[in-house]
Amino acid sequence: MLLHDLLPYSTIDSENLIAQELADLGIPKTDIVLGFHAPFERQSTEYALG
């Protein structure tokens, strides 16, 4: 489900495996929100802030 053109993602996994698989499928990292990270932690990633 897209939310404001972002793909919310809120599952904890080892080494962000699912997020990386989505990126490998062509979804830009800037469109993937790591929902299990606090917003201040997301700033240090290549993923969307949400």
C-alpha positions in Angstrom: 0.0 0.0 0.0 1.4 3.4 -1.0 1.0 6.3 1.5 1.6 9.7 -0.1 3.7 7.9 -2.8 5.9 6.2 -0.1 5.9 2.5 0.7 5.6 2.1 4.5 7.6 -0.8 5.8 7.4 -1.7 9.5 8.9 -5.1 10.0 12.2 -5.7 11.9 14.5 -8.1 10.1 18.2 -8.8 10.0 20.1 -6.2 8.1 17.1 -4.6 6.5 16.8 -7.6 4.1 13.3 -6.9 2.9 14.0 -3.2 2.3 17.0 -4.0 0.3 15.1 -6.6 -1.7 12.5 -3.9 -2.6 15.3 -1.6 -3.7 16.7 -4.4 -5.8 13.3 -4.8 -7.5 13.6 -1.1 -8.6 11.7 0.7 -5.9 13.8 3.8 -5.0 15.2 3.8 -1.5 13.8 7.3 -1.1 10.3 5.8 -1.5 10.8 3.2 1.2 10.2 4.2 4.9 11.8 2.1 7.5 8.9 2.3 9.9 10.7 0.4 12.7 13.3 3.1 13.0 12.6 6.4 14.8 12.5 9.4 12.5 15.8 10.7 13.9 17.4 7.3 13.1 16.1 7.4 9.5 18.1 10.6 8.8 21.3 8.5 8.7 19.9 6.0 6.1 19.4 6.2 2.3 15.7 5.5 2.9 12.7 8.0 3.1 12.1 9.9 6.3 8.4 9.3 6.2 
